[in-house]
Amino acid sequence: MIEEYAERVWLGESDDSIADAGLEDEGVVTITDGLGWWPGFGNVIVFETEGELLLFDTSSPFSAGRLHQDVRAWSRAPLTTAFYSHGHIDHVFGTGPFEEEGPRATVYAHRAVGDRFERYLLTSGYNAVINQRQFQAPGLRWPTAYRHPDVTYTDTLTVRRGALTFDLSHAKGETDDATIGYVPEHRLLLPGDLFIWVTPNCGNPQKAQRYPREWVHALRRMAAMDAEIMLPGHGAPIFGRDRIRQALLETAEWLDSLVTQTLGLLNAGARLDEIVHAVRPPAHLSDRPYLRARYDEPEFVVRNLWRLYGGWYDGNPAHLKPAPEAVLARSVAGLAGGPGALADAALKALSDGDERLAGHLAELAALAAPDDAGVHRVRAEVFSARAANELSLMAKGVFTWAASESGRRASDAPPEPPGR
């Protein structure tokens, strides 16, 4: 039963989150009469009411066919209505197969979703690259055609279909276009990606601005809704008012602590480097299954807060108008005795357990000698080790990508001359 599965996830006995596959490929799981849950990388919430089918979120372009097949095994009712919790592509691409069957559904979303789609068109190449890197998916192509919403709203909107009421309200958090859904007939909270069974995705180093302080407010607002069922955009359901409130309020506490610490140091005039290495999340929440840093990380949230409130200058005057990185690297290499010396120092730092320093030294060596196969072998070793020792998907993705880059450069380079 779904309640037993949700219990195991709550107790930390099973993993189900944006970073860990749970019940994917299980089809639509019935929560209660007329309410289904389709677990995927992006969950879809399915409703049947008075002969109509409704979807809250619609999954990704990669799983739209499977979603359609699974939903049709659960209900044959025509799709009349869909809601987007926000405009990320794993939530907005599943209506097509249903609309091929008959009339076009009415899609509801916050008005900023359309602005996001326009930005995606402007940056489609960049989004392809960063998502290839983040998810280790070299064949990924970023979509350039989007199903725009038919009805948008600014602050709140109530939609009634059949016997169900959908109270929609805007929030900022992971995105600026988020919609919180509440269905009073089921006492059902639909937080979208404002809750994803890991620490909030609030500092993603390769993505657009996030809003940590506003996310805290949204979490506390959702906790006050007194829902009995919460079906998030990623990860398992949560059943019971007390558990829902605990998960939301403790996530708010965790995030609010990072905001408060960061703003305190920023207002005191600290540099970004100092803040990144000083701010820590609350230790008493470290054992919560829904607050594991498996996708994003606290220090990335700190950097995002700096970007939001402090701009791009990090407090280091050398970074205001810097030399090109390769010029700096060649100068440091010359002082150190050559790129090989930097690479050797990187390996020593790695063996001494200082992976952060090893990363700096390996990168300097590669910038100073971009065609040196031996240097790239060291860089590949350093960043492979870093990837293996990281917990968050984002850090693993970046470090694995760097290691692969150097692995290819090392294998493509001509043989080194004898006696080197």
C-alpha positions in Angstrom: 0.0 0.0 0.0 1.1 3.6 -0.7 0.8 4.5 3.0 3.3 1.8 3.9 5.7 3.0 1.3 5.3 6.6 2.5 6.0 5.4 6.0 9.3 3.8 4.9 10.4 7.0 3.2 9.5 9.1 6.2 11.5 6.9 8.5 14.5 7.0 6.1 14.2 3.3 5.3 13.6 3.9 1.6 14.9 6.7 -0.7 12.5 8.7 -2.8 13.4 12.3 -3.9 14.6 14.4 -6.8 18.0 12.7 -6.4 16.8 9.1 -5.7 14.4 7.0 -7.8 11.5 5.6 -5.8 8.4 4.1 -7.3 9.1 5.1 -10.9 7.5 2.8 -13.5 4.7 1.9 -11.1 2.0 3.5 -13.1 -0.7 5.6 -11.5 -1.0 4.8 -7.8 -4.5 5.4 -6.3 -4.4 7.6 -3.2 -8.1 7.8 -2.7 -11.2 7.6 -4.8 -10.7 9.9 -7.8 -7.1 10.9 -6.8 -4.0 9.2 -8.3 -0.3 9.8 -8.1 2.0 9.1 -11.0 5.6 8.8 -9.6 8.4 9.9 -12.0 11.3 12.2 -12.1 8.6 14.8 -12.1 5.5 13.5 -10.3 2.0 14.0 -11.8 -1.1 14.3 -9.7 -4.2 12.8 -11.5 -7.8 13.6 -10.8 -11.1 12.1 -12.1 -14.3 14.0 -11.4 -17.7 13.9 -13.0 -16.3 12.4 -16.2 -13.3 14.7 -16.5 -9.6 14.0 -16.2 -7.4 16.7 -14.6 -3.6 16.8 -14.2 -1.5 18.8 -11.7 1.9 18.9 -13.5 2.4 16.9 -16.7 5.9 15.5 -16.6 8.7 15.8 -19.1 9.2 15.4 -22.9 11.1 12.2 -22.2 8.2 10.5 -20.4 5.1 12.0 -21.9 4.3 8.8 -23.7 4.6 6.6 -20.6 2.5 9.1 -18.6 -0.3 8.9 -21.2 -0.2 5.1 -21.3 -0.3 4.8 -17.5 -3.0 7.4 -17.0 -5.1 5.7 -19.6 -4.8 2.5 -17.7 -6.3 4.4 -14.7 -9.0 6.5 -16.4 -10.5 6.9 -19.9 -12.0 10.2 -19.1 -11.1 13.1 -21.5 -8.4 15.5 -20.3 -10.1 18.9 -19.8 -7.7 20.7 -17.4 -4.0 20.8 -16.5 -2.1 22.9 -14.0 1.6 23.7 -14.1 3.3 24.1 -10.7 6.1 26.0 -12.5 7.7 26.0 -15.9 10.6 23.6 -15.6 10.6 21.1 -18.5 10.0 18.1 -16.2 6.5 19.5 -15.4 5.1 20.9 -18.6 5.4 18.5 -21.5 2.8 15.8 -21.0 -0.4 17.1 -22.4 0.3 16.4 -26.1 -0.7 12.7 -26.3 -4.0 13.5 -24.5 -4.8 16.4 -26.8 -4.2 14.2 -29.8 -7.2 12.2 -28.7 -9.7 15.1 -28.7 -10.3 18.7 -27.6 -7.4 20.9 -26.3 -7.3 21.0 -22.6 -7.2 24.3 -20.6 -3.8 24.8 -19.0 -3.5 27.1 -15.9 -0.3 28.5 -14.6 1.3 31.6 -13.1 1.8 34.4 -15.7 5.7 34.2 -15.3 5.7 30.7 -16.9 5.4 32.3 -20.3 8.4 34.6 -19.5 10.4 31.5 -18.6 9.6 29.8 -21.9 10.8 32.9 -23.7 14.0 32.8 -21.7 14.5 29.2 -22.6 14.3 30.0 -26.3 17.0 32.7 -25.8 19.3 30.3 -23.9 18.5 26.9 -25.4 22.1 26.1 -26.2 23.3 27.0 -22.7 20.5 25.0 -21.1 21.4 22.0 -23.2 25.1 22.2 -22.0 24.4 22.7 -18.3 21.8 20.0 -18.1 24.1 17.6 -20.0 26.6 18.3 -17.3 24.3 18.3 -14.3 22.6 15.0 -15.3 25.5 13.3 -17.2 23.3 13.1 -20.3 25.5 14.0 -23.3 22.7 13.4 -25.7 20.3 15.7 -24.1 18.8 18.4 -26.3 16.9 21.3 -24.9 13.3 21.7 -26.3 12.4 24.8 -28.3 8.6 24.4 -28.5 6.4 24.8 -25.5 2.8 24.2 -24.6 1.9 27.7 -23.2 -0.8 28.1 -20.6 -4.2 29.2 -21.7 -5.1 30.9 -18.5 -2.6 32.8 -16.2 -2.9 34.5 -12.9 -0.9 36.9 -10.8 -1.5 36.3 -7.1 -4.4 33.8 -6.5 -6.9 31.9 -8.6 -9.7 29.5 -7.8 -10.7 26.9 -10.5 -13.7 24.6 -10.1 -14.0 21.5 -12.2 -16.6 18.8 -11.6 -16.8 18.3 -7.8 -13.3 19.6 -7.1 -11.9 23.0 -6.2 -8.4 24.1 -7.0 -7.1 27.0 -4.9 -4.0 28.3 -6.6 -1.5 30.8 -5.1 1.8 32.2 -6.3 5.1 31.7 -4.6 8.7 32.2 -5.2 11.4 29.6 -4.3 13.2 27.4 -6.7 11.6 29.6 -9.4 9.7 32.9 -9.7 6.7 31.3 -11.3 5.6 28.7 -8.7 2.0 27.7 -8.0 0.9 26.1 -4.8 -2.2 24.1 -5.2 -4.8 23.2 -2.5 -7.8 20.9 -3.1 -10.1 21.2 0.0 -12.3 18.3 -1.0 -9.2 16.0 -0.5 -7.5 18.2 2.1 -4.7 17.9 -0.4 -1.6 20.2 -0.7 0.3 20.3 -4.0 3.6 22.1 -3.3 5.2 21.4 -6.7 9.0 21.7 -6.2 8.7 23.8 -3.1 9.2 20.4 -1.3 11.3 17.7 -3.0 12.5 15.3 -0.2 16.0 16.8 -0.1 17.3 20.2 0.9 15.7 23.0 -1.1 17.0 23.3 -4.7 17.9 26.9 -3.9 21.5 27.4 -4.9 21.9 25.5 -8.2 25.2 26.8 -9.5 24.4 26.6 -13.1 20.8 27.8 -13.1 18.9 31.1 -12.9 18.2 33.0 -9.7 16.5 31.3 -6.8 14.7 33.0 -3.9 15.6 31.4 -0.5 13.9 34.0 1.8 10.6 33.9 -0.2 10.8 30.1 -0.2 10.8 30.2 3.6 7.6 32.3 3.6 6.0 29.8 1.1 6.9 26.8 3.3 5.3 28.4 6.4 2.3 29.5 4.4 1.8 25.9 3.2 2.2 24.6 6.8 -0.7 26.7 7.8 -3.1 25.1 5.3 -3.7 22.1 7.6 -3.5 19.6 4.7 -3.9 15.9 5.4 -2.2 14.7 2.2 0.8 16.3 0.5 1.9 15.2 -2.9 5.1 17.0 -3.9 6.6 17.5 -7.4 9.3 15.0 -6.6 9.4 12.1 -4.1 6.9 10.3 -1.9 3.6 11.4 -0.5 3.3 12.6 3.1 0.2 11.6 5.0 -1.1 13.3 8.2 -1.3 16.9 9.3 1.4 16.7 11.9 4.0 15.2 9.5 3.2 17.6 6.8 3.6 20.6 9.1 6.8 19.1 10.6 8.4 18.6 7.1 7.5 22.0 5.9 8.3 24.0 9.1 11.7 22.2 9.6 12.6 22.8 5.9 11.7 26.5 6.5 13.9 26.5 9.6 16.8 24.9 7.8 16.6 27.4 5.0 15.9 30.4 7.2 19.1 29.7 9.1 21.2 30.0 6.0 19.5 33.2 5.0 19.9 34.8 8.4 23.6 33.8 8.7 24.4 34.9 5.2 22.7 38.3 5.5 24.3 38.9 8.9 27.8 38.4 7.5 27.0 40.3 4.3 25.8 43.2 6.3 29.0 43.1 8.4 31.1 43.5 5.3 32.5 40.0 5.0 33.7 38.7 1.6 31.9 36.0 -0.2 34.8 33.5 0.4 34.5 34.1 4.2 30.7 33.6 4.2 30.8 30.4 2.1 33.2 28.8 4.5 31.4 30.1 7.7 27.7 29.4 7.2 26.4 26.0 8.3 22.9 24.6 8.4 21.3 23.7 11.8 23.0 20.6 13.2 19.8 19.3 15.0 18.1 18.8 11.6 20.9 16.8 10.0 19.2 13.5 10.4 15.9 14.4 8.6 15.3 12.2 5.5 13.9 15.3 3.7 16.9 17.5 4.5 19.7 15.6 2.9 22.1 17.6 0.7 21.7 15.0 -2.1 20.8 17.4 -4.9 21.8 21.0 -3.9 24.1 22.1 -1.1 24.2 24.7 1.7 27.2 26.5 0.3 25.5 26.8 -3.1 22.5 28.4 -1.4 24.9 30.9 0.3 26.4 31.8 -3.1 22.9 32.3 -4.5 22.0 34.6 -1.6 25.1 36.6 -2.3 24.1 36.9 -6.0 20.6 38.0 -5.0 21.5 40.6 -2.4 25.2 41.4 -3.1 25.7 41.4 -6.8 28.5 39.6 -8.7 31.5 41.3 -7.0 32.7 38.9 -4.3 34.8 41.3 -2.3 38.2 40.3 -3.7 39.5 43.3 -5.6 41.6 41.1 -7.9 38.4 39.6 -9.2 36.9 42.9 -10.2 38.9 43.2 -13.4 40.9 40.0 -13.4 43.6 38.8 -15.8 42.5 36.0 -18.1 42.6 32.7 -16.2 45.1 31.1 -18.6 47.5 34.1 -18.1 47.3 33.8 -14.3 47.8 30.0 -14.5 50.9 30.4 -16.7 52.4 32.9 -14.3 51.8 30.7 -11.3 53.2 27.7 -13.1 56.3 29.7 -13.9 56.8 30.5 -10.3 56.1 26.9 -9.2 58.6 25.4 -11.7 56.1 24.6 -14.5 52.7 23.0 -15.1 54.1 19.6 -14.1 55.0 21.0 -10.7 51.5 22.2 -10.2 50.1 18.9 -11.2 52.4 17.1 -8.7 51.3 19.5 -6.0 47.7 18.7 -6.9 48.3 15.0 -6.4 50.0 15.7 -3.1 47.1 17.8 -1.9 44.7 15.0 -3.0 46.7 12.4 -1.0 46.8 14.7 2.0 43.0 14.9 1.9 42.7 18.5 0.8 40.5 18.0 -2.3 39.5 21.6 -2.6 43.1 22.7 -2.9 43.9 19.8 -5.2 41.1 21.1 -7.5 42.6 24.5 -7.7 46.1 23.3 -8.5 44.9 20.8 -11.1 42.9 23.4 -12.8 45.8 25.9 -12.9 48.0 23.2 -14.3 45.6 22.5 -17.1 45.0 26.1 -17.9 48.8 26.7 -18.1 49.3 23.6 -20.3 46.1 22.8 -22.1 47.7 20.3 -24.5 49.8 18.4 -21.9 48.4 14.9 -21.6 50.1 14.2 -18.3 48.6 17.3 -16.7 45.2 16.2 -18.0 45.6 12.8 -16.5 46.2 14.5 -13.1 43.2 16.7 -13.6 41.1 13.7 -14.5 42.3 11.9 -11.4 41.6 14.8 -9.1 38.1 15.5 -10.3 37.2 11.9 -10.4 38.2 11.6 -6.8 36.2 14.8 -6.0 33.1 13.4 -7.8 33.3 10.1 -5.9 33.4 11.8 -2.5 30.5 14.2 -3.1 26.9 13.6 -2.0 25.1 16.2 -4.1 24.1 15.5 -7.7 25.2 19.0 -8.7 28.7 18.7 -7.4 29.0 15.2 -8.8 27.9 16.3 -12.2 30.3 19.2 -12.5 33.3 17.2 -11.2 32.5 14.2 -13.3 32.2 16.4 -16.4 35.6 18.0 -15.7 37.2 14.6 -15.2 35.7 13.4 -18.5 37.0 16.5 -20.3 40.5 15.8 -19.2 40.2 12.1 -19.8 39.4 12.8 -23.4 42.2 15.4 -23.7 44.7 12.9 -22.3 43.7 10.1 -24.6 43.6 12.4 -27.7 47.1 13.9 -27.1 50.1 12.7 -29.0 52.5 10.4 -27.2 55.0 12.2 -24.9 58.6 12.3 -26.1 61.0 9.8 -24.6 62.8 10.9 -21.5 60.3 13.4 -20.3 
